[in-house]
Amino acid sequence: MEIDDEAPLSDSVTIAISLSPSSSSSYSSSSSSCSASVVPHPFSPLQQTAESPPFRPLGMSESGGMLSLGGWSHDGERLRFVDAEGNEWGNVVNRFNQLATVKGGRNGHQEVVKWSDFGSCIGMRETAEFGEEVLRAMRGGRRDWKRDITKSELHSYWCRMTDPWLDSRILLFFDLCDRNMDGRIDEREMKQVISLISPINKLAIKKKEAEEYAALIMEALDLQHRGYIQASEFEALCKAILPKGSSTISYKKNHGQQQEPISKAEILFRSYWRRAWIIGLWLMICFAFFTWKFIQYSHRAAFQVMGYCLSTAKGAAETLKFNMALILLPVCRNTITWLRNNPGLNSVIPFNDNINFHKVIAGGIVIGVILHGGTHLACDFPRISGSDRSVFRQTIAANFGYQQPSYFQILSTTEVASGIAMVVLMMIAFPLATKWPRRQSPSLPRSVRKVTGYNTFWYSHHLFVPVYALLIVHSMFLFLTDNLVEKTTWMYIAIPVLLYAGERIIRAIRSGFSEVEILKVSLYPGKVLSLKLQKPKGFRHKSGMYIFIQCPQISPFEWHPFSLTCGPEDDYLSVHIKTLGDWSCQLYSLFEEAILTGLKQYPKIYIDGPYGASSQDHIKYDIVVMVGLGIGITPFISILKDIATRLKKPSSNHAACGEGSLEKIPLKAYLYWVTREQSSFNWFTDVMKEIADTNQKQAVVEVFNFLTSVYQEGDARSALITIIQSLYQAKYGIDIVSRTPVRTQFGRPNWFNIFSKLARRHRGARIGVFYCGPMTLARELEKLCTKFSTKTNTIFVFHKENY
């Protein structure tokens, strides 16, 4: 397959081999792409002559001179025995010095390390067993190979492992697989090496599978059925299959663009203008309220007693009224879901940032409380109690019954006591709603972690109910005015409170009638619970939406959001729940117990929704990139199912069809799924197979799986896995890791390289990038979107999933 700008984004490998001398066919695959054409034809990576030459060390002639069997290859990226970065000889020396002991011998005293510390010295502390096997191979497998290592010996070993010539490293790899060092590898030895490297890469390869993979390699290489393979055959296999390690494509190399790259200022404006005008409007309103009240109270009689402290406190109070009303609107989920269906409003209001805006307003409330309460306590009240009596009588005496109060008498008034009570409740709720206590961060002291977590956040956040009650009381007992017209707090909060209360009532009524029948329960490795639920009558959703779930057996009050993993046209609802917190852990345990004990009835489940999420905006783009980390893939599963369902309809033509789906589908969609555990691929095996089958007719979706537990492609610790993976997928069309047609790539994705290829392939396009996962990668992806939108004529628009 010729690779150009229109080729799939994965690093493609073309392999042409024949498993029997009489058969010859070719195979072309796009790594990790569902659109790859998988043809299970037998083949071999090399063609053998009728008579194989006698074994001799790779690169050596019969006379012992150097011989180029296939051309010496200078390639430092393929078959690395040391980490690609940060592992220089100087680092090895430092580790040697830390582990070394002084021993005497024929050559006098010298520093040595134990043979078992070889892995630690070369930077393989976590895979010391593999390091020991490398040492055994370099020492020729002699009986005394388990002896101490001097610094000079270590340097010679290091030079061999880092030899720039690929053939030399392949010979070392061959020796590693050649357990008895007889110059041949048989099926038993291959099986032993597979069993060695599978736990190193955290892969669950069973004994029977190891035997199958060893037989597959022998079948591909041992064409004369001798029962062993030699170095020349092994070399050809490695060179045919192991990745060459493509370098990152720089945006500076893009030529022939039809338009000039856009400036960074314009990109930032395009990306953030909706957020900017909302935040700007909010700040302007807060400033206007503060200024209005500040000027108003600077002309009051009380100003003579308290001065600008009073104006500052009252200005802050006015912003507090506004923000206490506004903070409820971003969490009115039904209203937001309804409003976001309006294309006009959705184009100017960033509904996807409702939770972030809720947090911003909370920050404004904190500032307002500090200004209002702090100024009163530290400045206003001391001035009232300590003011000149004549000035007091002429100004505000009537408000205090013509008796000048002491500082503590002021604190005991209804207004101040209710205000202090509100502050105390806020001081409990606000910190517990922040990231670290809510997620029970390990950085917190153990004693603090015991009283934090989602449950603590959930219940403490509902302290807002008495807070709003106290707010009304606080506003009705102002001691500086008796005019009801000026007691305006209820005017600010009436509509938002009624709207929010109405939503909660509707949710309570709706969910009370939404006890759903559980059709199927599945428990997946990694403690993932899959629930297949009966779809309530009249329930309609769009791909990318989520629902809330409640289990009264755990708590009658807690509702937790989960992305729907079913398509809009499915006649059921499905969610996948990973045990990440106390509530999800209890839910998993309840269903696990029900399954293990054979109970006929599962725990009751109530649902509420559906609600809109940022993933819904995929319909705005012809090109969509979806990135999910671990369980973060769930928002995109319903999108994939929706695409697959509508592609099966001959009249779809990328247009809308079907109930609940009135939008177009993307012209091209890319899914990048990054996970740490091989078992994660079991969660959505059927979906991946369905996408692969659909793409055989119309290649719309490309799926890229990345498994980070396996060492990156090119590393010697995962080289044999890569070889087996390529052979198995070429023969059977199935990936050995994911057990789907989607080929799994190893290590973490090179996001810069991925964005480079996307920019080249879709020049001038507007690409929506959707992400669900931790914030660390979110920041990196957002920066890359800005960078490539600035430097190329392809526009990347970033969206992060927030609940």
BELJOSUL-V757794 format. One record per backbone hydrogen bond with DSSP energy under -0.5 kcal/mol. CO is the residue of the C=O (numbers start at 1). NH is the residue of the N-H. E is the energy in kcal/mol with one decimal. If there is no record, write none. Layout:
# BELJOSUL-V757794
co=(CO:CO)
nh=(NH:NH)
e=(E:E)
This chain:
# BELJOSUL-V757794
co=(2:4:10:13:13:15:17:20:27:29:29:30:32:33:36:37:38:39:43:46:50:57:59:61:65:67:72:73:73:80:88:88:89:90:91:92:93:94:95:96:101:103:105:110:111:112:113:114:115:117:118:119:120:125:127:128:129:130:131:132:133:134:135:136:137:139:142:145:149:150:151:152:153:154:155:156:157:158:160:161:164:164:165:165:166:167:168:169:170:171:172:173:174:177:178:185:186:187:188:189:190:191:192:193:194:195:196:197:198:199:203:204:206:207:208:209:210:211:212:213:214:215:216:217:218:221:222:227:229:230:231:232:233:234:235:236:237:238:248:250:251:253:263:264:265:266:267:268:269:272:273:274:275:276:277:278:279:280:281:282:283:284:285:286:287:288:289:290:291:292:293:294:296:297:300:301:302:302:303:306:307:307:308:309:310:311:312:313:314:315:316:317:318:319:320:321:322:323:325:326:326:328:329:331:332:333:334:335:336:338:339:341:342:343:344:345:345:349:350:351:353:354:355:356:357:358:359:360:361:362:363:364:365:366:367:368:369:369:370:371:372:373:374:375:375:376:379:380:381:382:383:384:388:389:390:391:392:392:392:396:397:397:398:400:406:407:408:410:413:414:415:416:417:418:419:420:421:422:423:424:425:426:428:429:430:431:434:435:436:436:437:437:441:445:445:446:448:449:453:454:455:456:457:458:459:460:461:462:463:464:465:466:467:468:469:470:471:472:473:473:474:475:478:482:483:483:484:486:488:488:489:490:492:493:494:495:496:497:498:499:500:501:502:503:504:505:506:507:508:509:510:511:514:514:517:517:520:522:522:524:524:527:528:528:529:529:530:530:531:531:532:532:533:534:536:538:542:545:546:546:547:548:549:550:550:551:551:560:562:563:564:567:571:573:574:575:576:577:578:581:582:583:584:585:586:587:588:589:590:591:592:593:594:595:605:606:608:611:613:614:615:616:617:618:622:622:623:624:625:626:627:628:628:629:630:631:633:633:634:634:636:637:638:639:640:641:642:643:644:646:648:649:652:654:658:661:668:669:670:671:671:672:672:673:673:674:675:677:678:679:680:682:684:685:686:687:688:689:690:691:692:693:694:694:698:700:702:704:705:706:706:707:707:710:712:714:715:715:716:718:719:720:721:722:723:724:725:726:727:728:728:728:729:730:735:740:741:743:745:746:749:750:751:752:753:754:755:756:757:758:760:762:765:765:766:767:767:768:768:769:770:771:772:774:775:776:777:778:779:780:781:782:783:784:785:785:786:787:788:789:792:794:795:795:796:797:799)
nh=(4:7:12:15:29:27:25:23:15:13:31:33:34:36:38:39:40:41:18:48:52:60:67:64:61:69:74:75:166:716:91:92:93:94:95:96:97:98:99:100:112:110:108:103:151:101:149:117:118:121:122:124:123:128:131:132:133:134:135:136:137:138:139:141:140:142:145:147:113:154:155:156:157:158:159:160:161:162:163:81:75:166:168:169:170:171:172:173:174:175:176:177:178:179:181:229:190:191:192:193:194:195:196:197:198:199:200:201:203:202:205:206:210:211:212:213:214:215:216:217:218:219:220:221:222:223:225:187:185:234:235:236:237:238:239:240:241:242:250:253:254:255:267:268:269:270:271:272:273:276:277:278:279:280:281:282:283:284:285:286:287:288:289:290:291:292:293:294:295:296:297:298:299:300:303:304:305:306:307:309:310:311:312:313:314:315:316:317:318:319:320:321:322:323:324:325:326:327:328:329:330:331:332:333:336:337:338:339:340:341:342:343:346:347:348:348:349:351:353:354:357:358:359:360:361:362:363:364:365:366:367:368:369:370:371:372:373:374:374:375:376:377:378:379:380:381:383:384:385:386:387:387:392:393:394:395:395:396:397:399:400:402:401:403:410:411:412:413:417:418:419:420:421:422:423:424:425:426:427:428:429:430:432:433:433:434:438:439:440:441:440:453:444:448:449:450:451:452:457:458:459:460:461:462:462:463:464:465:467:468:469:470:471:472:473:474:475:476:476:477:477:478:481:484:486:487:487:488:491:492:493:494:496:497:498:499:500:501:502:503:504:505:506:507:508:509:510:511:512:513:513:514:516:607:519:534:532:524:530:527:528:579:524:530:531:577:522:532:533:575:519:520:573:536:539:540:545:564:610:611:562:608:560:552:606:554:555:549:547:576:638:570:535:533:565:531:578:529:580:585:586:587:588:589:590:591:592:593:594:595:596:597:599:598:516:550:548:546:616:617:618:619:620:621:667:668:768:670:770:672:772:630:674:632:633:634:636:637:637:638:640:641:642:643:644:645:646:647:648:649:650:652:655:665:661:657:624:702:626:673:704:628:674:675:706:630:708:680:681:682:683:685:688:689:690:691:692:693:694:695:696:696:697:698:700:669:671:673:745:675:708:710:747:747:715:80:718:719:720:722:723:724:725:726:727:728:729:730:731:732:733:734:733:41:739:735:743:705:707:713:751:754:755:756:757:758:759:760:761:762:763:765:767:795:623:769:797:625:770:799:627:801:629:778:779:780:781:782:783:784:785:786:787:788:789:796:790:791:792:262:262:796:767:797:798:769:771)
e=(-0.5:-1.7:-1.2:-0.6:-0.9:-1.5:-0.5:-1.2:-1.4:-1.0:-0.7:-2.2:-0.5:-1.6:-0.9:-0.7:-0.6:-2.6:-1.1:-0.6:-0.5:-2.1:-3.2:-1.7:-4.2:-0.9:-0.5:-1.1:-4.7:-3.5:-0.7:-1.6:-2.5:-2.0:-2.1:-2.5:-2.7:-1.6:-1.5:-1.9:-2.8:-2.7:-1.7:-2.6:-0.7:-2.7:-2.9:-1.7:-1.5:-2.2:-2.0:-4.0:-0.9:-0.8:-1.8:-2.2:-1.6:-2.1:-2.2:-2.5:-2.2:-2.2:-1.8:-2.4:-1.2:-1.2:-1.6:-1.5:-2.1:-2.6:-2.2:-1.9:-2.4:-2.6:-2.4:-1.7:-2.4:-2.0:-1.0:-0.6:-1.2:-0.5:-0.5:-1.3:-2.4:-2.0:-1.7:-2.2:-2.6:-2.5:-1.9:-1.7:-1.9:-1.6:-1.0:-2.0:-2.1:-2.2:-1.9:-2.1:-2.2:-2.3:-1.4:-2.4:-1.8:-0.6:-0.7:-1.7:-3.1:-1.1:-1.3:-0.6:-2.7:-2.0:-1.9:-2.7:-2.4:-2.2:-1.8:-2.1:-2.1:-2.6:-1.9:-1.7:-3.0:-2.0:-1.1:-0.5:-2.1:-2.3:-2.8:-1.8:-1.9:-2.3:-2.5:-1.7:-1.8:-2.1:-0.6:-1.7:-1.4:-0.6:-2.0:-2.8:-2.1:-2.8:-2.4:-2.3:-1.7:-3.2:-2.5:-1.5:-2.8:-3.0:-2.4:-2.4:-2.6:-2.3:-2.4:-2.4:-2.7:-2.5:-2.6:-2.5:-2.7:-2.6:-2.3:-2.5:-2.5:-2.1:-2.3:-0.9:-1.1:-0.9:-1.0:-1.6:-1.0:-2.4:-2.2:-1.2:-1.0:-1.0:-2.4:-2.4:-2.6:-2.3:-2.4:-2.0:-1.7:-1.5:-2.1:-2.1:-1.8:-2.7:-2.8:-1.2:-2.4:-2.4:-0.8:-1.1:-0.7:-0.9:-1.8:-1.6:-2.3:-2.8:-2.1:-2.7:-2.5:-0.8:-1.9:-0.8:-2.8:-1.2:-0.6:-1.2:-2.5:-2.0:-1.7:-1.5:-2.8:-2.0:-1.9:-2.1:-2.6:-1.8:-2.0:-1.9:-2.3:-2.2:-2.0:-2.4:-2.9:-2.2:-2.4:-3.1:-2.3:-0.8:-1.3:-1.4:-1.9:-2.7:-2.6:-1.9:-2.2:-2.9:-1.6:-2.0:-2.4:-1.7:-0.6:-0.7:-2.6:-2.8:-1.9:-1.0:-0.6:-0.8:-1.4:-0.7:-1.7:-3.0:-1.2:-0.9:-1.9:-1.7:-1.2:-1.5:-2.8:-2.3:-1.8:-2.9:-2.3:-2.1:-2.2:-2.4:-2.3:-2.5:-2.5:-1.0:-2.4:-3.0:-1.0:-0.8:-1.1:-1.3:-1.9:-2.5:-0.5:-2.6:-0.7:-1.6:-1.9:-0.6:-2.3:-1.4:-1.2:-1.3:-2.2:-3.2:-2.5:-2.4:-2.2:-0.7:-0.7:-1.6:-1.2:-1.3:-1.8:-2.4:-1.7:-2.8:-2.0:-1.7:-1.9:-3.3:-1.9:-1.4:-0.5:-0.8:-0.5:-0.5:-0.6:-0.6:-1.1:-0.5:-0.9:-1.7:-0.9:-1.4:-2.1:-1.6:-0.5:-2.6:-2.6:-2.8:-2.9:-3.0:-2.7:-2.2:-2.5:-2.4:-2.8:-2.9:-2.3:-2.8:-3.2:-3.0:-1.7:-1.1:-0.6:-1.3:-0.7:-1.0:-0.8:-2.8:-2.8:-0.6:-3.0:-0.6:-1.6:-2.1:-3.1:-0.5:-0.5:-3.5:-2.3:-0.5:-0.6:-1.8:-2.4:-1.6:-2.7:-0.6:-1.9:-0.6:-1.8:-2.0:-0.5:-2.8:-2.8:-2.1:-2.1:-0.5:-2.6:-2.1:-2.3:-2.3:-2.5:-0.5:-0.6:-1.4:-0.7:-3.7:-2.8:-2.3:-0.5:-3.4:-1.3:-1.9:-2.1:-2.4:-2.3:-2.1:-2.2:-2.0:-2.6:-2.5:-2.1:-2.1:-2.7:-2.4:-1.9:-0.6:-1.7:-2.6:-3.2:-1.9:-1.5:-1.8:-1.7:-1.4:-1.9:-1.4:-1.4:-2.0:-2.3:-2.8:-3.3:-3.2:-2.0:-0.6:-2.4:-2.4:-1.3:-1.7:-1.7:-0.8:-0.9:-0.8:-2.3:-2.6:-2.2:-2.4:-2.7:-2.7:-2.0:-2.0:-1.2:-0.5:-0.6:-2.0:-2.2:-0.9:-1.5:-0.8:-2.3:-2.4:-3.5:-0.6:-3.1:-2.6:-0.6:-0.5:-2.8:-2.9:-2.4:-1.3:-1.5:-1.6:-1.7:-0.8:-2.1:-2.1:-2.3:-2.5:-2.2:-2.4:-2.4:-2.4:-0.7:-0.7:-1.5:-1.7:-1.6:-2.8:-2.8:-2.8:-3.3:-2.5:-0.6:-0.7:-2.2:-0.6:-2.5:-3.9:-1.5:-0.7:-0.5:-2.1:-2.1:-2.7:-2.8:-2.2:-2.3:-2.9:-2.3:-2.0:-1.8:-3.0:-0.5:-0.5:-1.7:-0.6:-1.7:-2.8:-0.6:-0.9:-2.7:-0.8:-1.2:-2.3:-2.8:-2.1:-2.2:-2.2:-2.5:-1.9:-2.6:-2.4:-0.7:-1.8:-0.6:-2.6:-0.7:-0.6:-2.9:-3.1:-0.6:-2.6:-3.0:-2.7:-1.8:-1.2:-2.3:-1.3:-2.9:-2.3:-2.1:-2.1:-2.4:-2.0:-2.7:-2.8:-1.8:-0.5:-1.6:-2.2:-1.7:-0.7:-0.7:-0.5:-3.6:-0.5:-0.5:-3.2:-2.2)
